[in-house]
Amino acid sequence: MRLPLFVATLACLSLSNPILADEVQVAVAANFTAPMQDIAQAFEQDTGHRVVAAFGSTGQLYAQINHGAPFEVFLAADDTTPARAESEGLAVAGSRFTYATGALALWSADTNLINDGEQLLRSGDFQHLAIANPKTAPYGLAATQVMQALNLTDALTPKLVEGQSIGQTYQFVASGNAQLGFVALSQVSRNGEITSGSAWQVPAALYEPIHQDAVLLNKGANNAAAAALLEYLQGERAAAVISSYGYGH
C-alpha cells in the first residue's frame, strides 16, 4: 500500500527542503534492529532528519503505544498489530504497508553444531532451545508453528527457554545459555552468508509468512520527518539494505 497523498506530499517537502529537518520517534521490532540502524544512517544523510529508534518485541511496543508512548512511526514484526493500531484509532488510516517479509532461522553460536537443522531438532541432542515469547513476538509464534509442523511440540517444550523479544532470544544463544534457538535470519546473515556460528534457514512452508508492516501513528501525523521516513522505507536504497539482511520485500 502506497502512502496517501498528504503523507507523500509531506515526505517530498522534507526531502527537498533541509530547513524542515526534524526528528522522528520510531518503535522498531527487534528483528529489524541492524537494518534499521543502517537505514536510519542513510536516511539522516539524505534528508537531514534525525531518527530516534526504540527496539523491542512487537507486543511490548504496541502496549507502550497504547499507553501513550511518544512514538510517531511503528515498524512491527507482523501485519496484524499495525492493522489493530489503525482499527483502534492509534494510527493514521491508510498509512500502513509491508516494508519487509521476514525469514526464520535455527541458529547456534557453535560453528559445528547445525548441519541438518531438522535432524538436530528431531534428535533432541541439546539441552536448551531458545524462542521468543510467542504471545508478544511474531518470530516466537513462527517458531511454535515450526515445532507443530514437525510434530515436535511435546518433545521440545521441556527444552525451551523464552526471551521477551527476538533480540533477547539471540542473546541467550550468543551467550551460550541456550545451545541453539529460533531467531530472525536477519540477525545471523548478511548478503546471503551466515555471519557467525551455524544456522539452518527454516523452510518457509513450515510457518505462516511473516509480513512486517509499518504504520504512521497519530502522534506523527503532522511530522514531515515521520512521513519522509515511511516514504524512504519504500525506496530503492532502503530496499537494498532490507534485502541484504535476508528479508523479502
Phi, psi and chi 1 to 4 in degrees:
 res  aa     phi    psi   chi1   chi2   chi3   chi4
   1 MET       -  128.6  179.3 -176.1  -62.3      -
   2 ARG   -81.6  158.6  -59.0  -58.9  -64.5  178.7
   3 LEU   -69.1  146.4  -70.2  174.6      -      -
   4 PRO   -64.4  163.6   21.7  -31.9      -      -
   5 LEU   -56.5  -44.8  179.8   59.3      -      -
   6 PHE   -66.3  -32.6   81.1   94.4      -      -
   7 VAL   -70.9  -44.5  175.2      -      -      -
   8 ALA   -61.9  -37.4      -      -      -      -
   9 THR   -63.9  -44.0  -59.3      -      -      -
  10 LEU   -59.4  -41.1  -77.9  172.8      -      -
  11 ALA   -62.7  -44.3      -      -      -      -
  12 CYS   -63.6  -41.4  -68.9      -      -      -
  13 LEU   -59.7  -42.5  -74.9  171.3      -      -
  14 SER   -72.0  -29.5   62.7      -      -      -
  15 LEU   -75.0  -29.9  -72.1  168.9      -      -
  16 SER   -95.2  -13.0   61.3      -      -      -
  17 ASN  -131.9   98.4 -168.6  -14.0      -      -
  18 PRO   -58.7  -21.6  -17.0   28.4      -      -
  19 ILE   -61.5  -27.5  -63.8  174.2      -      -
  20 LEU   -85.8    7.2  -62.3  178.7      -      -
  21 ALA   -53.5  136.8      -      -      -      -
  22 ASP  -145.7 -174.5 -151.7  -19.8      -      -
  23 GLU  -116.2  144.1  179.1  178.0  -75.9      -
  24 VAL  -128.2  130.8   53.8      -      -      -
  25 GLN   -94.0  122.3  -58.1  -88.8  -13.6      -
  26 VAL  -124.6  131.1 -169.9      -      -      -
  27 ALA   -96.7  122.4      -      -      -      -
  28 VAL  -126.0  129.5 -175.0      -      -      -
  29 ALA   -58.5  139.9      -      -      -      -
  30 ALA   -58.6  -32.9      -      -      -      -
  31 ASN   -62.5  -22.4   74.2   87.4      -      -
  32 PHE   -98.4   16.7 -155.6   66.1      -      -
  33 THR   -58.4  -56.8  -61.2      -      -      -
  34 ALA   -64.8  -47.3      -      -      -      -
  35 PRO   -59.1  -39.2  -23.0   32.4      -      -
  36 MET   -66.5  -37.6 -173.0   61.5 -152.5      -
  37 GLN   -62.0  -40.9  -70.6  169.7  -19.9      -
  38 ASP   -67.3  -45.0  -70.5   -7.5      -      -
  39 ILE   -65.4  -41.2  -69.8  169.0      -      -
  40 ALA   -60.9  -41.5      -      -      -      -
  41 GLN   -62.5  -44.9 -177.0  177.3   16.4      -
  42 ALA   -66.5  -41.2      -      -      -      -
  43 PHE   -60.9  -44.1  173.2   73.5      -      -
  44 GLU   -64.4  -39.3  -70.1  174.5   -4.9      -
  45 GLN   -65.5  -39.7  -69.9  173.3  -13.2      -
  46 ASP   -80.3  -29.4  -70.5  -13.2      -      -
  47 THR  -117.2  -21.2   68.8      -      -      -
  48 GLY    85.6  -12.3      -      -      -      -
  49 HIS   -71.5  156.5  -66.1  -51.8      -      -
  50 ARG  -112.9  134.0 -180.0  169.0  176.5  -99.7
  51 VAL  -103.2  127.7  174.2      -      -      -
  52 VAL  -114.1  108.3  179.2      -      -      -
  53 ALA  -111.1  141.8      -      -      -      -
  54 ALA  -120.8  136.5      -      -      -      -
  55 PHE  -115.7  142.9  -56.1   93.2      -      -
  56 GLY   179.7 -174.6      -      -      -      -
  57 SER   -71.8  151.1   73.8      -      -      -
  58 THR   -57.7  -43.6  -68.4      -      -      -
  59 GLY   -64.6  -41.5      -      -      -      -
  60 GLN   -65.4  -42.6  -69.9  172.8  -33.8      -
  61 LEU   -64.5  -40.7  -68.4  171.1      -      -
  62 TYR   -63.0  -40.3 -176.9   78.0      -      -
  63 ALA   -60.5  -40.1      -      -      -      -
  64 GLN   -65.7  -42.1  -67.2  174.1   29.1      -
  65 ILE   -61.3  -42.8  -69.2  165.3      -      -
  66 ASN   -65.7  -23.2 -160.8   32.7      -      -
  67 HIS  -101.1   16.7  -74.8   86.9      -      -
  68 GLY    95.1   13.1      -      -      -      -
  69 ALA   -57.5  148.9      -      -      -      -
  70 PRO   -82.0   27.9   31.3  -36.3      -      -
  71 PHE   -71.9  144.8  -60.9  124.8      -      -
  72 GLU  -113.2  -23.0  -62.7  164.5  -58.7      -
  73 VAL  -133.3  142.1  169.0      -      -      -
  74 PHE  -125.4  118.6 -176.0   24.5      -      -
  75 LEU  -108.5  101.3  -54.6 -173.1      -      -
  76 ALA   -91.3  170.2      -      -      -      -
  77 ALA   -99.5   11.4      -      -      -      -
  78 ASP  -147.5 -178.5   61.5    9.2      -      -
  79 ASP  -105.8  -14.6   52.8    4.5      -      -
  80 THR   -77.3  -35.4   56.6      -      -      -
  81 THR   -69.8  -44.9  -52.5      -      -      -
  82 PRO   -62.4  -35.9  -27.8   38.5      -      -
  83 ALA   -63.1  -38.5      -      -      -      -
  84 ARG   -65.0  -39.7  179.7 -177.8  172.3 -168.6
  85 ALA   -60.3  -40.1      -      -      -      -
  86 GLU   -64.5  -48.7  -84.0 -169.5  -36.1      -
  87 SER   -66.4  -27.4   67.8      -      -      -
  88 GLU   -93.5    6.7  -65.6 -176.1   -7.0      -
  89 GLY    79.0   20.1      -      -      -      -
  90 LEU   -96.0  -11.2  -63.2  171.1      -      -
  91 ALA  -133.6  159.9      -      -      -      -
  92 VAL   -73.2  120.9  176.3      -      -      -
  93 ALA   -59.6  133.9      -      -      -      -
  94 GLY    86.5    0.4      -      -      -      -
  95 SER   -92.8   -5.0   64.9      -      -      -
  96 ARG   -80.9  140.8  178.8  166.5   48.4   92.4
  97 PHE  -155.7  160.5   64.2   93.3      -      -
  98 THR   -86.4  119.5  -60.8      -      -      -
  99 TYR   -98.3  -18.4   65.7   91.9      -      -
 100 ALA  -162.3  153.5      -      -      -      -
 101 THR  -118.4  118.2  -60.2      -      -      -
 102 GLY   -81.4  162.9      -      -      -      -
 103 ALA  -130.5  144.0      -      -      -      -
 104 LEU  -101.1  143.7 -170.8   68.0      -      -
 105 ALA  -134.6  146.3      -      -      -      -
 106 LEU   -95.0  123.3 -178.0   69.8      -      -
 107 TRP  -132.1  146.0  177.9   66.4      -      -
 108 SER  -133.9  145.9  172.6      -      -      -
 109 ALA   -72.3  -16.3      -      -      -      -
 110 ASP   -81.1  118.0 -177.2  -17.1      -      -
 111 THR   -65.6  -17.3   56.4      -      -      -
 112 ASN  -106.4   -1.5  -61.4  -46.7      -      -
 113 LEU   -76.3  -45.7 -176.5   59.9      -      -
 114 ILE  -101.2  109.6  -58.6  176.8      -      -
 115 ASN  -108.2  -52.8  -67.2  -50.6      -      -
 116 ASP  -120.8  103.2 -176.4  -36.9      -      -
 117 GLY   -61.6  -44.3      -      -      -      -
 118 GLU   -64.0  -42.6 -179.0  177.1  -18.3      -
 119 GLN   -62.7  -40.0 -177.7 -179.9   17.3      -
 120 LEU   -63.7  -44.2  178.1   58.8      -      -
 121 LEU   -61.0  -41.0  -71.0  173.1      -      -
 122 ARG   -69.2  -31.5  -67.4 -169.4 -178.1  -76.8
 123 SER   -70.9  -30.8   74.5      -      -      -
 124 GLY    67.1   19.8      -      -      -      -
 125 ASP   -85.4   59.7 -169.9   20.6      -      -
 126 PHE  -163.8  160.1   50.4   89.1      -      -
 127 GLN   -89.9  -45.3  -73.7 -173.3  -49.0      -
 128 HIS  -133.1  140.1  -63.8  113.9      -      -
 129 LEU  -123.2  120.1  171.5   65.9      -      -
 130 ALA   -91.3  136.8      -      -      -      -
 131 ILE  -137.6  158.8   68.1  168.1      -      -
 132 ALA   -81.4  155.2      -      -      -      -
 133 ASN   -56.2  113.7 -177.1  -16.0      -      -
 134 PRO   -67.5  -15.2   22.7  -32.1      -      -
 135 LYS   -80.2  -24.7  -65.3  179.8 -179.8  178.9
 136 THR  -121.6  -15.7   60.0      -      -      -
 137 ALA  -121.7  114.7      -      -      -      -
 138 PRO   -57.1  -31.2  -30.5   38.5      -      -
 139 TYR   -71.3  -28.5  -78.7   80.9      -      -
 140 GLY   -67.9  -41.4      -      -      -      -
 141 LEU   -61.2  -42.6  177.8   60.7      -      -
 142 ALA   -61.3  -38.2      -      -      -      -
 143 ALA   -61.8  -41.3      -      -      -      -
 144 THR   -66.4  -33.3   64.2      -      -      -
 145 GLN   -66.6  -37.0  -67.6  168.9   -8.3      -
 146 VAL   -64.7  -47.0  172.1      -      -      -
 147 MET   -60.5  -39.3  -66.9 -173.1  -67.3      -
 148 GLN   -68.0  -42.0 -175.1  174.8   10.1      -
 149 ALA   -62.7  -32.6      -      -      -      -
 150 LEU   -90.1    2.9  -63.5  175.8      -      -
 151 ASN    58.2   40.9  -65.1  -46.6      -      -
 152 LEU  -118.7    7.7  -69.3  174.2      -      -
 153 THR   -57.4  -49.8  -59.3      -      -      -
 154 ASP   -63.8  -39.6  -69.6  -17.1      -      -
 155 ALA   -70.3  -34.7      -      -      -      -
 156 LEU   -94.1  -22.4  -66.0  176.7      -      -
 157 THR   -53.0  -42.1  -64.8      -      -      -
 158 PRO   -65.2  -17.0  -22.2   35.1      -      -
 159 LYS   -95.4   -3.3  -62.7  177.0  178.9  -71.9
 160 LEU   -76.6  139.2  -63.7 -178.3      -      -
 161 VAL  -122.5  137.4  -67.9      -      -      -
 162 GLU  -114.0  126.3 -167.9  173.6  -76.4      -
 163 GLY   -95.1  151.8      -      -      -      -
 164 GLN   -74.6  -18.8  -72.0  -55.6  -56.9      -
 165 SER  -145.5  169.2   70.6      -      -      -
 166 ILE   -68.7  -23.9 -158.2   66.7      -      -
 167 GLY   -66.9  -44.7      -      -      -      -
 168 GLN   -67.3  -36.5 -172.6  177.9   51.5      -
 169 THR   -60.5  -44.8  -55.7      -      -      -
 170 TYR   -57.9  -42.6  173.2   88.4      -      -
 171 GLN   -64.8  -35.9  -71.1  -59.9  -34.9      -
 172 PHE   -57.3  -42.7  -76.0  163.2      -      -
 173 VAL   -76.6  -43.7 -177.4      -      -      -
 174 ALA   -61.0  -34.2      -      -      -      -
 175 SER   -82.9  -10.3   66.0      -      -      -
 176 GLY    88.5    0.5      -      -      -      -
 177 ASN   -67.1  -23.6  -72.6  -37.8      -      -
 178 ALA  -132.0  137.8      -      -      -      -
 179 GLN   -69.5  -29.4  -69.9  164.8  -72.2      -
 180 LEU  -155.5  165.9   67.0  162.9      -      -
 181 GLY  -164.7  160.6      -      -      -      -
 182 PHE   -87.1  118.7  -75.3  106.4      -      -
 183 VAL  -129.6  174.9  -59.3      -      -      -
 184 ALA   -75.6  137.3      -      -      -      -
 185 LEU   -55.2  -33.7 -179.9   65.0      -      -
 186 SER   -62.2  -22.4   60.4      -      -      -
 187 GLN   -78.4  -19.1  -65.5  172.5  -65.5      -
 188 VAL  -128.3    7.6  -61.0      -      -      -
 189 SER  -138.4  145.3  173.2      -      -      -
 190 ARG  -147.1  129.2 -171.1   75.2 -163.4  -88.2
 191 ASN    53.4   39.8  -63.7  -42.7      -      -
 192 GLY    82.2    3.2      -      -      -      -
 193 GLU  -119.0  139.9  -59.6  -69.6  -26.0      -
 194 ILE   -70.3  127.5  -59.4  -58.9      -      -
 195 THR   -84.1  -22.9   53.3      -      -      -
 196 SER  -161.7  157.4   64.7      -      -      -
 197 GLY    64.9 -149.1      -      -      -      -
 198 SER  -135.1  151.3   54.9      -      -      -
 199 ALA  -152.4  157.9      -      -      -      -
 200 TRP  -126.7  119.0  172.4   53.7      -      -
 201 GLN   -75.6  115.8 -176.9  171.7  -12.6      -
 202 VAL   -67.3  130.2  179.6      -      -      -
 203 PRO   -55.2  133.5  -26.3   35.2      -      -
 204 ALA   -61.4  -22.8      -      -      -      -
 205 ALA   -68.0  -14.6      -      -      -      -
 206 LEU   -88.6   -5.4  -64.9  179.5      -      -
 207 TYR  -150.3  158.4   57.4   94.7      -      -
 208 GLU   -68.2  145.8  -65.1  177.5    8.4      -
 209 PRO   -54.3  138.4  -24.4   33.8      -      -
 210 ILE   -99.8   84.0  -54.6  173.4      -      -
 211 HIS   -84.1  118.4  -63.1  -52.1      -      -
 212 GLN  -101.5  116.8  -57.7 -167.5 -165.6      -
 213 ASP  -104.6  148.6  -82.9   12.3      -      -
 214 ALA  -110.1  151.6      -      -      -      -
 215 VAL  -149.4  147.6   70.4      -      -      -
 216 LEU   -86.0  118.6  178.0   66.1      -      -
 217 LEU   -80.8  158.4  -62.2  170.6      -      -
 218 ASN   -56.5  -35.5  -71.5  -17.1      -      -
 219 LYS   -65.4  -19.0  -68.7 -177.5 -174.8  -64.9
 220 GLY  -104.3    8.3      -      -      -      -
 221 ALA   -59.8  -30.2      -      -      -      -
 222 ASN  -110.9   17.3  -62.9  -46.7      -      -
 223 ASN  -103.3  113.6 -175.8   -9.1      -      -
 224 ALA   -61.5  -32.5      -      -      -      -
 225 ALA   -66.8  -36.8      -      -      -      -
 226 ALA   -64.7  -46.5      -      -      -      -
 227 ALA   -62.9  -40.3      -      -      -      -
 228 ALA   -64.6  -39.1      -      -      -      -
 229 LEU   -64.7  -43.0  177.6   62.0      -      -
 230 LEU   -63.6  -39.2  -70.8  171.9      -      -
 231 GLU   -65.5  -40.4 -174.7   73.1    7.6      -
 232 TYR   -63.2  -37.8 -163.0   85.4      -      -
 233 LEU   -62.4  -20.2  -80.0  166.8      -      -
 234 GLN   -97.4    4.0  -61.7  174.7   84.8      -
 235 GLY   -92.5  175.1      -      -      -      -
 236 GLU   -67.9  -39.1  -68.1 -177.0    2.0      -
 237 ARG   -65.6  -43.2 -169.0  166.9 -176.9 -177.7
 238 ALA   -66.8  -39.5      -      -      -      -
 239 ALA   -59.7  -38.6      -      -      -      -
 240 ALA   -64.7  -40.8      -      -      -      -
 241 VAL   -65.1  -46.9  172.9      -      -      -
 242 ILE   -59.1  -45.3  -68.2  167.5      -      -
 243 SER   -64.5  -34.9  -63.3      -      -      -
 244 SER   -65.8  -21.2   75.4      -      -      -
 245 TYR   -95.6   11.7  -79.3   94.8      -      -
 246 GLY    90.2    7.8      -      -      -      -
 247 TYR   -84.8  150.8  -66.5   94.7      -      -
 248 GLY   -82.8  163.2      -      -      -      -
 249 HIS  -130.0      - -166.6   63.1      -      -
